[in-house]
Amino acid sequence: MKAGIHPESYRLVVFKDMSNDHTFITKSCANTKDTIELDGVTYPLIKVEISNASHPFFTGKMKLVDSTGRVDKFKKRYEKTYTQKTNM
C-alpha cells in the first residue's frame, strides 16, 4: 500500500437501515451531519437504504426495493416504445 493516501479520521459511526430501523456500529470516515444517541453515547449517523438485515440474499425473502422511484422512471421512459410495439 502507498503511504499517506488512506484517511486517518476513522471513528465509530452508526449505520441505520431505513427500511427496518436496524442499526449497527462500525468504524468509518464518511462525512455526515446527522447524529444518534445509542446507550447514552452520541454517534454520527449514516442512513442506508439496504443492509444485511433487509437484503434478500441474507434474509431469504424476495422484495422489490424501489425507494427512489427508479421503476416508475423506467416505465415512464419506455412507455411510448412499449405501447408502439404492442399496437403493431
CORKABEL-V964769 format. One line per field, one symbol per residue. phi: phi as a letter, one per 40 degrees, with the letter a starting at -180 (. if undefined). Layout:
# CORKABEL-V964769
phi=???
This chain:
# CORKABEL-V964769
phi=.ccgbccbccacbcbbcccagcbabacabccabcbabbfgbcbcbbcbcaaccbcdcccgbcacbacbgccccccccbcccccccccc
